[in-house]
């Protein structure tokens, strides 16, 4: 059996009473004494702390790096300004998604990527194969990543990092903090205003301790991280998107800017452009049970009234903020309209459901600052 890795904050999590489980090759906190529901609601009301050091961090630099990256992601990178962050996907020749990621432009031909923990080594190999050999591709194994999310996150973080006060959503700023270089990014995976902090392994424990001691914060495990992102309609790689799912099927057209839709020039562009012209055969949607109380779990089949299989649930559970079940999945294109009725086959019984928008909790990102 392969031994699980631990993040540099493992001992802090133990001291905070975390329960652990394997995730992406790591022994990760699933919940703390407050419990999944308590952690979820605390994040929505105040601020949650997340150890996401299992994620992959990659720096790509060199002449022509921007143009080269546009060959492996469908996002428009050339138009971005220094300090801007953009969400995108690493696409494959079949139009499928190898991984989804955040790309930050530091300067012309100088990029910082954050990729999923379970995919990071495959992503790195893919980038090394697809990008020109003269580019520097550095996997930042010496960096940790922690997040603070919630309506009180900005005020709380500003106590120790004043630069957070003026950083709007989807922007980043390299800063110097207590003798260490840090990348401060305003982004997250909860639908809330918040930040991610990339800093050296040697400094992360001190930073985490300061954030732990703030009145508004509590540590949050992967259980509540999942329910938070599900309420916000955010995809989880390996569930809602995969190598067999295109960005168009996944309802991620918004992440492909108009120039790239028209020009293509990235892996799988012909497939994606054809789906733009003709429409996909299936689409990711939100699903709500009509009884308002029965959770619908992953892999639940979705049927027509006549019993024909038309899709399945990819992520489902209970949404503590909306006090009811939330789910997303794929249905045949003919059933993607809001309020379309479908049947979920739950533990041998038929549960009437309605198609909805996959965003159950409207995001509260701070895109502009007064």
C-alpha positions as CSV (number, residue, x, y, z in Angstrom):
1,X,0.0,0.0,0.0
2,X,1.3,3.4,-0.9
3,X,1.7,5.6,2.1
4,X,-0.3,8.8,2.2
5,X,1.4,12.2,2.1
6,X,0.8,14.9,4.6
7,X,0.8,18.7,4.2
8,X,3.0,20.9,6.3
9,X,0.0,21.8,8.4
10,X,-0.8,18.2,9.5
11,X,0.2,18.7,13.1
12,X,-2.0,21.9,13.4
13,X,-5.0,19.9,12.1
14,X,-4.4,17.2,14.7
15,X,-4.3,19.9,17.4
16,X,-7.5,21.3,16.1
17,X,-9.3,17.9,16.4
18,X,-9.5,17.1,12.6
19,X,-10.7,13.7,11.3
20,X,-8.7,12.6,8.3
21,X,-9.4,10.6,5.2
22,X,-7.4,9.8,2.0
23,X,-7.8,12.3,-0.8
24,X,-5.6,12.8,-3.9
25,X,-2.8,10.8,-2.3
26,X,-2.8,12.8,1.0
27,X,-4.1,12.3,4.5
28,X,-6.5,15.3,4.4
29,X,-8.8,16.8,7.1
30,X,-12.4,15.9,6.3
31,X,-14.0,17.7,9.3
32,X,-13.3,19.2,12.6
33,X,-15.3,19.2,15.9
34,X,-17.7,21.8,14.6
35,X,-18.9,19.2,12.0
36,X,-19.5,19.5,8.3
37,X,-22.7,21.5,8.6
38,X,-21.3,23.8,11.2
39,X,-18.2,24.5,9.2
40,X,-20.3,25.1,6.1
41,X,-22.5,27.6,7.8
42,X,-19.6,29.3,9.6
43,X,-18.0,29.9,6.2
44,X,-21.2,31.4,4.8
45,X,-21.6,33.7,7.9
46,X,-18.0,34.5,8.8
47,X,-14.8,33.0,7.5
48,X,-13.5,29.4,6.9
49,X,-9.8,28.4,6.7
50,X,-8.9,25.6,4.3
51,X,-5.6,23.7,3.8
52,X,-5.3,23.1,0.1
53,X,-1.6,22.4,0.0
54,X,-2.4,19.1,-1.9
55,X,-3.1,21.2,-5.0
56,X,-0.4,21.6,-7.6
57,X,1.4,24.9,-8.2
58,X,3.4,25.4,-11.4
59,X,5.4,28.4,-12.7
60,X,5.8,28.7,-16.5
61,X,8.2,31.3,-17.9
62,X,10.1,32.1,-21.1
63,X,9.7,33.8,-24.5
64,X,6.5,32.9,-26.1
65,X,5.0,31.3,-23.0
66,X,1.6,33.1,-23.4
67,X,1.1,32.0,-27.0
68,X,2.2,28.5,-26.2
69,X,-0.2,28.2,-23.3
70,X,-3.0,29.2,-25.6
71,X,-2.4,26.0,-27.5
72,X,-3.3,23.9,-24.4
73,X,-6.1,25.9,-22.8
74,X,-9.1,27.6,-24.5
75,X,-8.9,30.8,-22.5
76,X,-7.8,34.0,-24.0
77,X,-4.5,34.8,-22.3
78,X,-3.0,37.4,-24.6
79,X,-5.5,40.0,-23.5
80,X,-4.9,39.5,-19.8
81,X,-3.3,42.2,-17.7
82,X,-0.5,41.5,-15.1
83,X,-2.1,40.4,-11.9
84,X,-5.3,39.0,-13.6
85,X,-6.5,35.4,-12.9
86,X,-8.5,33.4,-15.3
87,X,-10.2,30.0,-14.9
88,X,-9.8,27.5,-17.8
89,X,-9.2,23.9,-18.7
90,X,-6.4,21.7,-20.1
91,X,-8.2,20.3,-23.1
92,X,-7.5,17.1,-25.0
93,X,-7.8,16.3,-28.8
94,X,-11.3,14.8,-28.2
95,X,-12.4,18.1,-26.6
96,X,-12.3,16.4,-23.1
97,X,-10.9,18.0,-20.0
98,X,-7.6,16.7,-18.6
99,X,-8.0,19.1,-15.7
100,X,-9.4,22.5,-14.8
101,X,-7.1,25.2,-13.4
102,X,-6.5,28.8,-12.5
103,X,-3.9,30.8,-14.5
104,X,-2.4,34.0,-13.1
105,X,-0.4,36.4,-15.3
106,X,2.5,37.9,-13.4
107,X,4.1,39.6,-16.4
108,X,4.3,38.9,-20.1
109,X,5.3,35.3,-20.6
110,X,5.4,34.7,-16.8
111,X,2.5,32.5,-15.5
112,X,1.4,30.9,-12.2
113,X,-0.9,27.8,-12.5
114,X,-2.9,26.1,-9.7
115,X,-4.1,22.6,-10.7
116,X,-6.0,19.9,-8.9
117,X,-4.1,17.7,-6.5
118,X,-5.2,14.3,-8.0
119,X,-4.2,15.5,-11.5
120,X,-1.1,17.6,-10.8
121,X,1.6,15.1,-11.9
122,X,-0.3,14.2,-15.1
123,X,-0.8,17.9,-15.8
124,X,2.9,18.5,-15.4
125,X,3.8,15.7,-17.8
126,X,1.2,17.0,-20.3
127,X,2.6,20.5,-20.1
128,X,6.2,19.3,-20.5
129,X,5.1,17.3,-23.7
130,X,2.9,20.0,-25.2
131,X,4.9,23.2,-24.5
132,X,8.2,24.2,-26.3
133,X,11.3,22.8,-24.7
134,X,12.9,26.3,-24.1
135,X,10.2,27.3,-21.6
136,X,10.9,26.9,-17.9
137,X,8.3,24.7,-16.2
138,X,8.8,24.6,-12.5
139,X,6.7,22.5,-10.1
140,X,6.6,24.5,-6.9
141,X,6.9,21.6,-4.4
142,X,8.3,23.9,-1.8
143,X,5.1,26.0,-1.7
144,X,2.0,25.4,0.5
145,X,-1.5,26.8,-0.2
146,X,-4.1,27.9,2.3
147,X,-7.5,29.6,1.7
148,X,-9.7,31.9,3.7
149,X,-13.3,32.2,2.5
150,X,-16.4,34.0,3.6
151,X,-17.9,37.4,4.1
152,X,-15.5,38.2,7.0
153,X,-12.5,36.8,5.1
154,X,-11.3,40.2,3.7
155,X,-11.5,42.0,7.0
156,X,-9.9,39.1,8.9
157,X,-7.0,38.6,6.5
158,X,-6.3,42.4,6.4
159,X,-5.4,42.2,10.1
160,X,-2.1,40.5,9.1
161,X,-1.9,41.1,5.3
162,X,-3.0,44.7,4.6
163,X,-2.8,44.2,0.8
164,X,-5.9,42.0,0.9
165,X,-8.1,45.0,1.6
166,X,-7.9,46.3,-2.0
167,X,-7.6,43.2,-4.1
168,X,-10.7,42.5,-6.2
169,X,-12.0,39.1,-7.3
170,X,-9.8,37.2,-9.8
171,X,-6.7,39.2,-9.3
172,X,-3.4,38.4,-7.6
173,X,-0.4,40.2,-6.1
174,X,3.0,38.9,-5.2
175,X,3.9,40.4,-1.8
176,X,6.7,40.1,0.8
177,X,5.4,38.9,4.2
178,X,7.6,38.5,7.2
179,X,10.7,37.8,5.2
180,X,9.0,35.4,2.8
181,X,7.6,35.8,-0.8
182,X,3.9,35.1,-1.0
183,X,1.3,35.1,-3.8
184,X,-1.9,36.6,-2.6
185,X,-4.8,35.7,-4.9
186,X,-8.5,36.8,-4.5
187,X,-10.3,33.7,-5.6
188,X,-11.7,30.5,-4.2
189,X,-14.0,27.5,-4.4
190,X,-17.0,28.4,-2.2
191,X,-18.9,31.1,-3.9
192,X,-17.7,33.6,-1.3
193,X,-15.3,36.5,-1.2
194,X,-12.0,35.1,-0.2
195,X,-8.3,34.5,-0.8
196,X,-5.7,31.9,-1.5
197,X,-2.2,32.3,-0.1
198,X,0.7,30.5,-1.7
199,X,3.8,30.7,0.5
200,X,6.8,28.6,1.4
201,X,6.4,25.4,3.4
202,X,8.7,26.9,6.0
203,X,6.4,29.9,6.6
204,X,2.9,28.3,6.3
205,X,2.6,27.1,9.9
206,X,3.2,30.7,11.3
207,X,0.7,32.2,8.9
208,X,-1.9,29.5,9.6
209,X,-1.5,30.0,13.4
210,X,-2.1,33.7,13.0
211,X,-5.3,33.1,11.0
212,X,-6.4,30.4,13.4
213,X,-6.3,32.9,16.3
214,X,-8.7,35.4,14.6
215,X,-12.1,35.7,16.1
216,X,-14.0,35.1,12.8
217,X,-12.2,32.0,11.5
218,X,-12.5,28.3,11.9
219,X,-10.8,25.4,10.1
220,X,-13.0,23.7,7.4
221,X,-12.4,20.2,6.0
222,X,-13.1,18.7,2.7
223,X,-16.7,17.7,3.6
224,X,-17.9,21.3,3.9
225,X,-15.6,22.4,1.1
226,X,-17.6,20.0,-1.1
227,X,-21.0,21.2,0.0
228,X,-20.0,24.8,-0.3
229,X,-18.8,24.4,-3.9
230,X,-21.9,22.3,-4.8
231,X,-24.2,25.1,-3.6
232,X,-22.2,27.5,-5.7
233,X,-22.5,25.3,-8.8
234,X,-18.7,24.8,-9.1
235,X,-17.5,21.6,-10.8
236,X,-15.4,19.0,-9.1
237,X,-12.9,17.3,-11.4
238,X,-13.4,13.6,-11.7
239,X,-17.1,14.0,-11.0
240,X,-18.7,16.8,-13.0
241,X,-15.9,17.2,-15.6
242,X,-13.5,14.6,-17.0
243,X,-11.5,13.5,-20.0
244,X,-14.9,12.5,-21.5
245,X,-16.6,15.8,-20.9
246,X,-16.1,19.0,-23.0
247,X,-16.4,22.5,-21.6
248,X,-19.5,23.1,-23.7
249,X,-21.2,20.0,-22.3
250,X,-20.1,21.1,-18.8
251,X,-21.8,24.5,-19.3
252,X,-18.4,26.3,-19.1
253,X,-18.7,28.3,-22.3
254,X,-18.3,31.4,-20.2
255,X,-14.7,30.4,-19.6
256,X,-13.9,30.5,-23.4
257,X,-13.6,34.1,-24.5
258,X,-15.0,35.1,-27.9
259,X,-11.7,35.2,-29.7
260,X,-10.8,31.7,-28.8
261,X,-14.3,30.4,-29.8
262,X,-13.8,31.9,-33.2
263,X,-10.1,31.2,-33.8
264,X,-9.6,27.9,-32.0
265,X,-6.0,26.9,-32.0
266,X,-6.1,24.7,-28.9
267,X,-6.3,21.0,-28.4
268,X,-9.8,19.8,-29.1
269,X,-10.9,23.1,-30.7
270,X,-12.5,21.4,-33.7
271,X,-14.8,19.3,-31.4
272,X,-15.6,22.3,-29.2
273,X,-16.3,24.6,-32.2
274,X,-18.6,21.9,-33.7
275,X,-20.6,21.8,-30.5
276,X,-20.8,25.5,-30.5
277,X,-22.4,25.4,-34.0
278,X,-24.6,22.3,-33.6
279,X,-25.1,22.1,-29.8
280,X,-23.9,19.3,-27.5
281,X,-25.9,16.1,-27.1
282,X,-25.9,16.5,-23.3
283,X,-25.5,19.3,-20.8
284,X,-24.6,19.8,-17.2
285,X,-27.6,21.1,-15.2
286,X,-28.8,21.5,-11.7
287,X,-31.4,19.0,-10.3
288,X,-33.8,19.6,-7.4
289,X,-36.2,16.9,-6.1
290,X,-39.8,18.0,-6.1
291,X,-40.3,16.8,-2.5
292,X,-37.7,19.3,-1.4
293,X,-36.1,16.9,1.1
294,X,-34.6,13.8,-0.5
295,X,-30.8,14.0,-1.2
296,X,-29.8,12.6,-4.6
297,X,-26.3,11.1,-4.6
298,X,-23.6,10.7,-7.2
299,X,-24.2,8.3,-10.0
300,X,-28.0,8.3,-9.6
301,X,-29.7,7.5,-13.0
302,X,-32.0,10.2,-14.4
303,X,-34.9,8.9,-16.5
304,X,-37.9,10.2,-18.5
305,X,-41.4,9.7,-17.4
306,X,-41.4,6.6,-19.7
307,X,-38.3,5.1,-18.0
308,X,-35.8,6.0,-20.7
309,X,-32.3,6.8,-19.3
310,X,-31.4,10.4,-20.2
311,X,-28.5,11.2,-17.8
312,X,-27.1,10.8,-14.4
313,X,-26.1,12.8,-11.3
314,X,-22.4,13.6,-11.0
315,X,-22.5,15.5,-7.6
316,X,-25.3,15.5,-5.0
317,X,-25.9,16.1,-1.3
318,X,-27.5,18.4,1.2
319,X,-27.1,22.2,1.0
320,X,-27.0,23.6,4.6
321,X,-27.4,27.2,3.4
322,X,-30.6,26.5,1.4
323,X,-31.7,23.8,3.9
324,X,-32.4,21.3,1.2
325,X,-30.9,18.8,-1.3
326,X,-28.7,20.0,-4.2
327,X,-27.4,18.1,-7.1
328,X,-25.9,18.5,-10.6
329,X,-25.5,16.1,-13.4
330,X,-25.9,15.6,-17.2
331,X,-29.1,15.2,-19.1
332,X,-29.8,14.8,-22.8
333,X,-30.0,18.2,-24.5
334,X,-33.8,18.0,-25.0
335,X,-34.2,18.0,-21.2
336,X,-31.8,20.9,-20.3
337,X,-34.5,23.6,-20.1
338,X,-35.3,25.0,-16.6
339,X,-38.3,23.2,-15.0
340,X,-38.0,20.2,-17.3
341,X,-39.2,17.2,-15.3
342,X,-37.0,14.1,-14.9
343,X,-37.1,11.1,-12.7
344,X,-34.3,10.2,-10.4
345,X,-34.0,6.5,-9.5
346,X,-33.2,6.6,-5.8
347,X,-32.9,3.3,-3.9
348,X,-35.3,1.5,-6.2
349,X,-38.0,4.2,-6.2
350,X,-38.8,7.0,-8.7
351,X,-38.3,10.5,-7.4
352,X,-39.7,13.3,-9.5
353,X,-37.2,16.1,-10.0
354,X,-36.9,19.5,-11.9
355,X,-34.0,20.7,-13.9
356,X,-32.7,24.0,-12.5
357,X,-29.7,26.3,-12.8
358,X,-26.7,24.5,-11.3
359,X,-26.0,27.6,-9.1
360,X,-28.1,27.1,-6.0
361,X,-26.5,29.9,-3.9
362,X,-25.7,33.1,-5.7
363,X,-21.9,33.9,-5.4
364,X,-20.8,36.9,-3.3
365,X,-17.5,37.7,-5.0
366,X,-16.1,41.2,-4.6
367,X,-15.5,42.1,-8.2
368,X,-15.3,45.8,-7.5
369,X,-14.3,47.6,-4.3
370,X,-15.7,50.9,-3.2
